[in-house]
C-alpha cells in the first residue's frame, strides 16, 4: 500500500489468552465416537498463535492462567517445548480447569467438542497483567475468547490500556465463540471496546457481521474500522481475504490443499501473518504467508504441532502454483 509504514516494529510478542489440551482421534480419519485412542497436543487459540509465532522464529510470551493439576502442567511443558516464554503464566487451584478440545480429522465433517466450564484462563486478574513489562515487547496479541468472562475480561482491557501507554500496537482477533458468552449483547459491547483499542483487527465474515449487527453489513464494519487508522483483515473463507488500511484495500486468495480438518487455520493465519510483518515483509505478502500457513495446518493433525517453520513455509510457497484469484 502507498507509503506503507511498519505495523509491527520487532519480533517480540506478548500473547494473552488460554493454553489448553487438544485430544485428536487416532489414526487420522477416525470419528470421535469410534476412536479407541487419542493423541494429545497443546491447544487453545492464544497458545496456538504463540506456537505459530515461535515456529516462525519470532519470540512469544504467553500471559494466562492454567489449572494447578496434571493437565495444567502438560500445557506448561508444551509451552516450554515450543520455546514460548511462560514467565507470565500463573497456576490456579480450586475447581478451575484447563480448557479441553476433543477433535477428529474428517475434512468438512470434522467434529470438535470443546469443554470450557470453569476455565482456568478466565481467572486472569488485573494483577496478572500488571506483572508484564510492556516496554519489552513489540506488540500485544489476543483473541475475543479472553473477553467472554470476568475477571479475565477486565484484566485484558486493563492490559490494553497498559500496552497503549507503552506505545505497543494491539492485535485483536475477534474469534467469536457464542457458547462462551452470557449473551450476544455482552459480546458485542466487549468486542467494540477491544476493536476501538486495537491497531490491527482480524476476523471472518460471520464475526464482522456479528459486530455490525447484520451479516451483510460486515464488510462496511471492517471498512469503517480501517478509516479510523487501523489495519483490518476481513477473512472470507474459501474466497480469501480483503485487507483494509485507511481508504485503501486489496484482496488476496487462498492456497488450496487437501484439508484433514478446519481447526487451527485462523490461529496459523494470524501467527504466520504477524511473523512475516516482524520479519519485514510488506502487508500483502504477510497476508499471503499467513494464508499459506493456514493451508499447511489444516492438512496436518493438530493445531500447534501443525504450524510450519519458516523453512517449511518457504518450501510450500516455492512449490505451490500460487494463491487463487480472490475476485
C-alpha angles and dihedrals in degrees: 000000000000114000090357112193123198112273093195117038098198145354102265110109130185108203119194122201148054134341114194145155126270122202115201122196108243135249098034113260094036114126115236092243092054099042120118093184140023136201120224128224141163111278143169122103097257094044089049091053090049090050091049090052093047092048088054092054099260123128115248133184122189123217113196146097127263130191117269094238141081094289091051090049089051089056091049092050090050092051088054091049091056093046093246114154108241098179089116095050115106125198115225127199133201118063097330113123135189117253116261129200123194110198142171130200106237101137111235089357093058115144123212121184113190126196114203107150112134090000114196094219090063087067092073110125139194088262090059094054092044089063092069122098098222092186088066093065137067099211142005117226129191143151132229094254091075089063099055099090141024140284086023094057096055091042092053093048088049088052088053090056092049092047093050090049088055092049095250119150113233119223113201124191107194093212095172113200108179094198090065096057132078090219141350089246092059090050094049092050094049094044091050090055092047094047091050091054096044128091093198123037125187128184144135128254093266092050095049089046088053091051090050094047093240129058094228091055094058097098092052091049088055091048092049092054091049091053088062089063100270130128109236129189114198109195118207103184112232091004091066125230141300116218119204126195119168107316094334130087142172135194126225132188133223135254107245115226141162099266122209091188140344097234119111096023096112094046092049091046093054095042092049093046094050094044089052092051090049089052091055102260118149117254097257092049090046091054090050092049088051090051091050091050089053091051090053094049097051089054092056135062115260133015110245094032090046094058110112127237118237089259093051091049092050090049091050092051092047094056101034115094090230141268122309122262105270096206 
